[in-house]
Amino acid sequence: MQIPVQELLGDFLREARVSVVDTGLDIWLQQLLDDAESSSAVLKRDMRRLLEKDPPEFLQSACRIMKTCSQKPGSASMMDLLWSSPVLIASLIDPSMLPLRTAIAFANRWVAFDPMLDIKLLEVAFPFGEDDAESAVDEVGSQRALEIVSKLPPNRHILQLLSRLLRSPDPYVKSKAALLYARASDNPEWVRKMLADPDVRVRANAVEGLWKTKAAAAGAVFREAALDTDYRVEINALLGLHYIGDTTVDVRAALEKMTGAAKPVVRAAAAFAMGRIMDAIYIPVLEGLLRDHDQQVRGQALRALIGIRRRPDEAPSEQAEPLPGSAAEETSDPHSTKPRRWKGSTPDCLERC
């Protein structure tokens, strides 16, 4: 095992949250690790048997041991065994093991040594039966898997698996798969076809998936999407036009018009988009929205103003973190297993009908 992989896995085992209860496996595993120098082949055989008997409990024991002493003679052999086991992949999507942000950070280090990590995560979260039907292991784990994969570099090798998830009856899974497919495929024509989908979340996510495109045909797709009857699709299309530098549509005028909409969610969405563009020309409008009667509108306007004034000369990242308080962030209880709806990089106002 490469030294960087050992460091990654060592950090993971020490960072993971585990129960303090010793089920008895700790004693056996610790003895094996202490007697590692006697026979490497026997050590690996015996540890493999323990791992195969109860993979989750083996991982828990390994974590408890590594937290107290990481310099055991057999530690390298144990980590080598764990690195090749699916139990590590499953632990990334287990909210009881790691907070979401921490799992994402580990995944971004991990993918450098395992380029197929995205596929492995989705295969664990969504095992497919013989009839090619998708069935999530559990709602929380499946959502975490999709969220983690969305923070990894897009790769075309995931398209076949995502095409299956696009047929999911779960609206969340389908809309998230649309975002990931659009990013990985970088295919404006595919996104254009998705604009006919009856689910606004699918349309909006597909458009968002093109934000980083360099494809020449993207401008036409964004212009078409900007005419969508739903403000979420329109906002994402206007941001897309801004990101690619398309000036055929007056993005500023369109956003300022939306700040006068009757629905507060539309005004809040416009403020959010202005904050993403981060141009000082929007300051007067945003200052006006600070006096809006709706709390969400005022909150989005304030966040946008803070962002613009703190970074006046920098463009916002197209992979910006979700806004504080959105469901895309970790819940206040790090051990919570309560299902959460993903809201992508857009705020609550872009999720409500």
Residue, then its C-alpha position, 0 to 999 in steps of 0.5 A: m500500500q502506498i504511503p499516501v493511502q496509508e495516511l488517508l486510511g489512518d486519518f479515516l480510522r481515527e476520524a470515524r465516530v464509533s461506539v465505545v462498547d467493546t464487543g470482544l472483537d477488539i481483544w482478538l484484533q489487538q492480539l493479532l496486531d501485536d503478534a504481527e511479526s510472527s507470520s504475515a501470512v497467518l496474520k492476514r488470514d486470521m484478520r480476513r476471517l474476522l473481517e468476513k465474519d462481521p465487516p461493520e464490527f471489524l471496522q468499528s474495532a479497527c477504529r477504536i484501536m487506531k484511536t488509541c494506538s496507531q503504531k501497532p506492528g500489524s497496522a499496515s496489514m490491517m489497513d491493506l485488508l480494509w482498503s480492499s473491502p467494500v465496508l469502507i465504501a459503505s462507511l462513507i455513506d453512513p451518517s453515524m460514521l462521519p459528518l457529511r462534510t468530513a465524508i466529502a473531504f475524505a472522498n476527494r482525497w480518496v478518488a486520487f487513489d481510486p478513480m472508480l470511487d463514484i461508481k462504487l459509492l452509487e453501487v453500494a447505495f443503489p444495488f440493481g436487481e436482475d430486472d435492472a430495477e434500482s432500489a436504494v439501500d436506505e433513503v439517508g445513505s442513498q442521498r449521502a452517496l449522491e451528495i458525495v458523488s456530486k462533489l467529486p470531479p465529473n467523469r463520463h464513466i458514471l453515465q451508464l449507472l446514472s442513466r439507470l437512476l434517471r428512471s428512478p420513481d424517487p423524484y429526489v434520486k431522478s433530479k440529482a441524477a439529472l444534475l450529475y449526468a449533465r455535468a459528466s456528459d457535458n452534452p447541451e443537446w441532452v439537457r435540451k431534451m430534459l427541458a421537456d421533463p414534467d418535473v421542474r427539479v429535473r429541468a432545473n438540475a439538468v440546466e445547472g449541470l451545464w454551468k461549467t460547460k465549454a460547449a458552444a451549443a450551451g448558449a442556445v440551451f440556456r436561452e431556451a431554458a430562460l423562457d421556462t415557466d418555472y423560476r427555478v429553471e429560469i434562474n439556473a439558465l440566467l446563471g448559466l448565461h452569465y458563466i459562459g459569457d453569453t450577452t445575448v440575454d440581458v441577465r441583469a435586467a431579467l434578475e432585477k425584474m424578478t425582484g419585483a415578482a409577487k411571490p417571495v420565493v422568486r424575489a429570494a431566488a433573484a437575490f441568490a443569483m445576484g449573490r452568485i454573480m457577485d457584481a457590485i452593480y446589484i448592490p442598490v437592488l439588494e439593499g432595497l430587498l433588505r427592506d422586503h417584508d419577507q424574511q427569506v428575501r431579506g436573508q438572501a439579499l443580506r448574504a448576497l451583499i456580504g459576499i459581494r462586499r467581501r470579494p468584490d473582485e472575485a468570481p464565485s465558485e460554480q461549485a459553491e457550498p450550499l447556503p447556511g441552513s439549507a438541507a444540503e448542509e449537515t444537520s445540527d445533530p451529527h448522528s441524525t439519520k433523519p432523511r433530508r432532501w438535497k437542494g443542490s447549490t441553490p437555496d430553499c427558495l429554488e426548491r419550493c413550488 
